[in-house]
Amino acid sequence: MIKYIANLISEYLETNNSSLTKYDLLKIQYSLQVILGELFKFTILLLIFFSLNEVPLFLFSFVILLSIRPFLGGIHCKTFNSCLIFSIIHFMIVLSFSKICSKLDIQVYIVFFIISFIVALAFAPCRNEKRPLKNKVILKILSLISLIFWGALFFKLSNIQICNCIFVSILLQIIQVIIINMKGDFFNAKTYKLFIRHTD
């Protein structure tokens, strides 16, 4: 459905705008698939957490992810369905940990944030073979700034659920970065592969 809608819009633009090249249309088509896919995924996640009456916590964890992942990097699933399932599992883990776990010793958190900072300093942003990164230094700096911000907020807040949400959200992202760099595997979206195939 997402691909069909993206193709439909691309065909409309091709018909009504003769200045667009085939390459431009392919870029537009890919961008539309990404945007529509993300909107659909967000809607599904929102409905799931609405049914669980946990929308505020979901939105907070989503903001954390949105402020870290683009700069730090992470695993990219091969298909939209696998990405959706991975995202559902991710936020379910965050929700479960935030709700059931008590706060750990302060030394544990200090060590964790120091390790997270070191991992980001060493590996951010995670490179992607099919999506070459630009402005790597800027992305690294932004990832470090993001970690410092959430770390400072973590130690300032007293709400256990919110603190747990920050902790496990960053933990899951750091684990992805470590896995990527240990395996040397870089996963790419299926739609991007199609785009590359058409533009090679």
N, C-alpha and C positions, 0 to 999 in steps of 0.2 A: 504493500500500500504506500509506504513512504517513498520507495523508488518510483512508483507509478506517478505520484503527485509531483515529485521533483522532475521527472521526465516531461510531464504535462506542462509545467511552468516553463521549462527550458525550450520546449517546442513552440510555445506561445511567444517567447522572447525572440526565438529564431525567425519566426514568421513576421513579427512586427518591428524588428530592429535589425536591419541589414548590416549595420556597422559591426556587429558582434562576429568574431571569428569562431571557427570550430573549437579552438583552444579555449576561448572565453566561455563558450557555452558549456564545455566540459567542466571548467572550474566552477561555474555557476551551479551546474547540476550536482557536483560533488558537495559544494557548500550547502545547498538546499537539503541534500540527504542528511548531512551532519546536523544541521539546525533542526529539521523536522524530527530526526531521530532522537535528539536530545530533549526536545519538547515532549515527544511521546513518552520517552523514558521517565522524565520528571513527573509527568501526569500520572503514570502508572504508580510510581513510588509514592506520590502524594496521596493517591486514593488508598493505597495499602496502609499507610500510616494514619490516614484519616479514619479508616475502619478500626484501627487499633487505638484511636484517640491519643496519638502521639505526634501530631503535626508540629508543634513548637520545637520539640527535641530533634525531629527530622530536619526541619528547616535550619536549625542551628548547626547540626552536623554537616548539612549540605553547604552552608556558608564556609565552614572550616575547610571542607574539601575543595571548594571553589577558590579559596584564597591560598591554597598550598599546592595542589596537584599541577596546575598549569606551569608553575615555576620549578617545582621539584621533579615532576615527571612521575610515571607509573606504568603499570602493565596495561597494554591495549589488547582487548579481545579481538578475535578474528572475525566474528560475526556480531550482528546487532543483538540477536537473541542471547548469545553467551554474555554479551556486555550487560544486558538487562538483568540476567540472572546473577552475574557477578556483583552488580550494583545493589540488588535486593539483599544479597547475602552480606555485603559490606555494611549496609545501613542497619540490618537486623543485628549484626554483631555489635555495632556501636550502641544500638538501643538496649540490647540485652545487658551488655557490660555496664552501661550507664545506670541501669535500673537496679541491678542485683548486687553489684560490687561495692564494698566499702572503700574508704580512702586508705591508701597505703602509707607507709612511712615516708616522711618528707625526703629522706636521703635517697630513696628509690627514685623519686621524681626528679631530683636534682641530677642524679646520674643519667637518667633517661634523657632529659633535655640536653645535657652535654653531649651524649652519644648522638642524638638526633642532629645537633648542630654540626658535629664532626662529619657525620654521614653526608649531610647536605653540602658541607664545605668541600668534601672529597669528590662526590659523585653528581651533584646537581649541576645542570639539569640532565636527566637520563636521556642519552641520545637515542634516536630512533632511525634505523637504517633506511626506511622508506620515507621518513619525514625529517630531512636535515634541519637541525636547529640553527637559528640565527640569534645573535645577541646573547651568546652563552653566558658571558660575564654578568650581564644585566639580569638574566634569569636566575643565576646563582645568588646574586645579591638580594633579589626580591624574595627568593626562597628563604634565605637567612633572616631577612627582615620579618617575614611572615611567621617563622618559627619563634623569633624573639617576641613578637607581639603576643602570640598565643601562649607562650611560656610565661610572660609577665602577667597576662590576664589570669592564667591558671593559678599562679601563686597568690594573686590578689583576691580571687573569689573564694567564698566559703561553701557555696552550694555543691554538694557532693556529685549530684547527677551532671551538672554542667562541667565540673572539673573532670569527671570520668569521660564525658563526651569528648572534651578536648584531648585528653590523654590517649584514648583508644583510636581516635580519628588520625592523630599524628602517628601513632604506633603502626597502624595498618599501612599508612603511606610509606613510612620508613622501611618496613618489611618488604614492600614491593620494590623499593629502590635497591635494597640489598640483594633480593632474589635476581633482579635483572642484571646486576653487575656480577653476581656469582655465576650465573648461567651463561651470560653473554647472548641471551635471546631477546629479541626485540619484536613485540607483537604489534600488528598493524590492522587497522579496520579493513574489512572486506571491500567497502566502497572505495577506499583510497587505492587499493590494489587495482581495481577496475580503472580508476582514473589514470594511474601510472601506465597501465597497459595501453590506453588509448593515446597517451601523449608521448610515449617513447618514440 
